[in-house]
């Protein structure tokens, strides 16, 4: 018998190379996509205003809301992502195939209304924040931001665009820096979380609905489902074996948990920073994110003011395209068009899809010029999101448990329970708000 000996170099080649920590981290970061972007877009200027108002008016009392909603938010976003991945269609297309037409039109109509109002509120907040930083005309800045968001969505290739959105999520770290620039009593903070209480009165309920509405927002459902659909189509050559499906579902779960945890952590820091500064100083009526930044300047210094303002602009640049894009996906699928950010503008269906993005963005810019109260736009867009989230969440849960839609990938009992609890909680909060008017 002839034996062959391997040389040292051959032995080294046959031994699997251990991945370096940096390489493993890079691979994990590349797997983050729709969940991370969706979570970061949740902390838009409208959300910042809502969280600022919660902290300024009620101090640490409402910190529990963003902790309590985290598992519910994760569950409902995983549901939307799974629907997009399994069916290779967005939410509107699935609603269209499974429900009467009036349900589709109601859902898409409410989403378009809420998103356009939200775009207006976000662009106005970004313009006001930039005006505070450098001076100038807020109206000019509003037009500039609107056009910039529109041009990036229409002309950037999809993969480049998504990478750009990922980098914008770093803007949210400004609010972490704000907190650590303050001197806090962390025992008092921990006590507010461990022993939560609900302030009495209609204003507190309205604020809780707004917090829930800006945390669990309908446009996030449509966006994440659409992005999973986009990613699936981009990898159309990959075989849908049982192992591949399980791997993708694990990736969706991890991506969503990271994204939603990041989102709620930032919301927590915003409430915390405004509670520790504005509420303590007796400034309890904060109605815009720019007003919150301006009020922080004399209390916490120029650095905190600049970080807070830059965070508003960065998150707005992330959120406005997500808001307009989610509306475009919904309208395109309702109309029977092929909606995708990878479409060319000169493509017939591409013109319709990008036309909706343009209409939502330009409509938001126009609202900035009308004699409307931007304060009410910001807060009530969050309240409106909270109200319309209820029927949309119920429809999503029915889709996710429908074997004709999901096949063998219908959601399990744990996800089903969490999803329905989230839906019931949103419904009860909205009912309580209207009951105390």
N, C-alpha and C positions, 0 to 999 in steps of 0.2 A: 504494500500500500504506500503510495506516495503522499507525503505530507507537505503542505505548503505553509510557510511561515510568513506572516504579514510583517512588513516593515513598520517602523514607528510612524511614518507619515500615513501609511494605509490604515493603521489602527486608529489614528486620530480622526481620519475621515469617516470611519465606520461608527464612531461614537457620536451620538446626537449632541450638537452644541447647545449648551445651556444659554438661554436668552438672558441678556443683561437686564437689570431693573429698568434702565432707560428705554430699552426696546420694548419690554413688556408694557410699560406705561404708555408709550407711543401707540402701541396696538390697541390698548384699552381706550385711549382718547379717540382713536379713529372710529371705534365702534359707536361712540356717542354721536348722535345726530338728531333725528326728529324729536326725541324726548328732551334733550338738552336745550335745543332751540325753542321748543314749545314752552318749557318751564321758564326760560329766561324772558321770553316775550310776554309772559304773564305779568311780569313786574314792569308794566308800561307806565308812562306818566300819569295816566288815569288811576292806575293801581297805586302809584306812589302818593298821589293826592289823597286817596282813600285811606291808605295806611297812615299817612301823616295826620289826617284828621282824627283817626282812631287813637293815635298816641297823644296828640295835643289835647283832645277833649276828655279822654278817659284815662290817661296815664298808662300804667301797666295793666289796667283791668282787662283789656282785650287781647293781651299777648297770647292767651290760651287759644284764640280762634285759629291762628295759623298753625299751631301745634296739633290741634284737634282735627283740622281738615286735611292734614298731610296724608294719612292712609286712605282717606276717601278720595282725595284728588288723584293719588297714585292709581287707585283701582279704576276710576272712571276713565283716566287717560290710557291705561293699559287696554281697557275695553275698546276704545276708539282706535288705538293703534292696531290691535289684533284684527278688527273688522277690516281695516285698510289692507293689512298684509294678507290675510286669508282670502279675501274676495277679490283682491287686486282692483278694487274700486273705492271711491270716496264714500262718505256718509250719504250724500244726497242721492247718488246712484243707487245705493242700497235701499234707502227710504222709498225711492221711486219704484223699485221693483217689488217691494213688500207691503206697501201701504197705499191707501187711496190717494188720489192726486191732491186733494185738498190738504192732506197732512203735509205733503211735500211743499206745496206753495206756502203754507203757514210757516213752516220751519225755515225755509229759505228766505221768505219775506222778513221775518223777525230778525234773522241773522244779518241780512243786508242792512236793515234799519239800525240795529245795534252797532254794527261794525263801522258804518259811515259816521255815526255820532261819535264813536270811540276814536276814529281817525282824526276827526275835527278837534276833539279834546286833546289828543296827543300832540298834534302838530302845533296847536295854540300853546301848549305847555312848553314844547321845545323852543318855540320862537320867543316866549317870555323869558325862558332860562338863558338863552343866548343874549337877549337884550340886557338882562341883569349883568352878564359877564363883560360884554364889550360895548354896550350902548347900541344906538341905532333904532331902526323901525322893526317892530314885531311883525307887521304885515309883510314886509319884504322878506324877512326870515321865514315866515310861514310858507310863502310861495316857493322860496328856495328849497326848503326841506321837502315840500310836496313833490316838486319836480325831480329832486335828487332821488328820492325813494322810487318814483315812477320809472325814471331812466334806468336805475340799477336793476329793477325787476324785469323790464322789457328787454334790455340789451345784454345783460350778463348771462353767459351760459349757466345752466342749472347747477352743475357741480361747483363752479367758481362762486356762484351766488351763495350756496349753502356754506361753503368754507368761510366766506365773508361774514355770514350771520353768526357762525360759531365764534369768530374772533370778537364780535360785538358783545357777546355774553360777558366778556371780561369787564365791561363798563359797570356791571352790577357790583363788582368788588369795591367800588367807591363807597357803598353804604356800609360795608364791613369796616373800611378805614374810618368812616365817620364815628362809628361806635367806639373804636379803640382810641380815638382822639379825645374821648370824654372820660370823666371819672365817675364810675357807676358803683352802686351798692349791689353787688351781684347776689347777695343773700335775699334782698328784697325782690330782685328779678325772679330768682328761683321760687320764692314763695308765691308770687303771682301766677306762676305756671302750675306748681304743684297743688295749690289751693285756689283754683279759679272761681270767680263769681261773676254773675251777669248784672251789670248796672240796670236799674229800673228805668222805665220810661220809653216812649216811642222813639226818641232820638237814638238811644242805645240799640234798639232793635233795627232801626233803619241803617245804622252804621254796620251792624253785624251782617245784614243782608248785602250791603255794599261790599264788605270784606269777603263774604262768601262768593258774591257775584264776580268780583275781580280775581278771586283765587280759582274758582271752578267756573271758567268762562266758556260759552258755547263756541267761540271762534277757535279755541284751543282744540276742541274735539275734531272739528273739520280739518284744521291744519295738520294735526298729527296723523290722522287717517290718510290724508292726501299725500303726505311725505312718505309714509310707509308704502303707499301705492306707487309713488315715483321711484323709490329705491328698488321695489320689486321688479318694476318694468326695466330699470337700468340693469338688473341682473337676470334678465329673462332667460339667458342660456343656462342658468343653474338648475339642475334637476331638483324637483320637489319630492325628495325622498323623505321618509319619516324622520331620519336623523337630521337632515337639513332644516326641516320644519321646526323640530324641537330646538335646534341651535338658534334659529331666528327668533323663536318665541322667548328663549332665555335672554337673547340680546335685547329684545323689545322691553322685557321686564327690567333688566339692569339699566338700560338707557333711560327709561321712564322714571325709575326710582331716583336715579342721580339727578335728572332734570327737575323733577318736582321737589325733591329735597332742597336743591339749590334755590329754587324759586321761593319756597316758603321760608328758608333761612334768611334770604334777603328781605322778605316782607317782615320777618321778625325783627331784623336789625333796623328797618325803617321805623316801625312802631316804637321800638326801644329807644332809638336816638331822639325822636320827637317827644316821647314821653319824658325822657330824662332832661330835656332842655326846655321845650316850649311849655309843656304842661306844668312843670315845676315853676316856671317864670310867670305863670298865669295867662299865657297865650293859648287860648283854647279854641279859637275859631279860625282854623286853617282850611281854606277851601280850594286851593290849587297847589300843585307841586312847586311852582315857582315862588308862590307866597311862602311856602314852608322853607325853601332855601333862603329867601330874603330875611325871614324871621330868625333863622339860625345864625346869621352873620354877627349881630351884636352879642349873642348869647354864647356862641361856641367858637367864634373867630373866623378869619378869612379862609383858612384852609378847609374847614368844615363846609363853609358856604360854597367854595369852588368845587369840592368833591361832589356835594349834593347836586349842584347845577349841571356838572358834566355827566353825572349819572342819569339825569333826566334826558339830556340830549342823546346819549348813547343808547339808552333803552328805547327811546322813541324811534331812533333809526332802525332798531331791531323789530319793534312792535308794529309800526305802520305797514311795512311790507307783509307781515304775517296777517294782519287784519284784512288788508285789501286782497291778499292772495287767497285766504280762506273763503272770502265772499265770492271770488272768481271761480274757485273750484266748485262751490255749491251751485252757483247760477249756471255754470257750464254743464254740469251733470244734470241739472233739472231741465235744461233746454235740449239735452241730447248731444251737446258738443263734446269734442275730445279736449278736455282742459288739462294743460300741463305747462309748467314753467320751462320745459325743454322745447316747446313749439317755437317755430320762427314766426316773426311778426307778419311776414307776407303769406303765411299759410292761412287758408280760409277760416278754419276753426281757431287759429291763433289770434286772428283779429278780434273775434268775439270774446275770447278769454281775456286778452290783454285790454280789451275795451271795458270790461267790467272792473279790472284793476284801476284803469284810468278814471272811470266814473266814480268809484269809491274814493280814490285819492283826491281827485279834483273837487268832488263834492265836499269832502272834509275841509279842503282849503277854502272853498267858498263860504262854508259855515263860519270860518274864522273871521270873515268880513261882515257878517250879519250882526245886527244889534242884539245878539243873544248873550246871555250871561255865561261866560266860560266856566265859572264856578259850578253852575248847575249842570252844564254839559259833562264836566268831569265826574261829579258825584252821581248824577242820575244815569250816566252810561253804565256805571258799575251796578247800580240798583236794577236797571233794565236787564243787564246780563244775568243777574241773580234770578229775576222773574222768568225770563225765557229759557233759562238753563233747565228748568224743571221738565217741561214737555220734551225737550230734546234729549235729556238724559233718559227719560222713560222710553222713548223710541229706540235709543241706542241699546238699552238693556234688553228690550224685546228682540232686536236684531241679533245681539250676541248670544242669545239663548235659543235662537231659531235654527234648527238643523238644516232647513232648506237654504239658509244663507251661509252658515258657517261649516256645514258638513260635520266631519269628525272633530273639528276644532272649536266646538261650542265651549263657552267658558265654564270652568269648574265651579263647585259650590262656594268656595271661599270668595272668589272674585265676584260671584253672583250676589252673595250676601252683602259684601262691601259696596258694590255698585248700587244695589237697591236701598241700602241704608243712606248712602250719599244722596240719592234722589229724594228719599223721604225727608231727610234733614233739610234739604233746600226747600222742599214744598212746605214743611211746617214753619220754617223761618219766614217765608214769604206770607203765609196765612197769618202768622202772628203780627207781622208788620202792618198788614191791612186791617187787622182786627183792632189795633190800637190807634188808628188814625183819629 
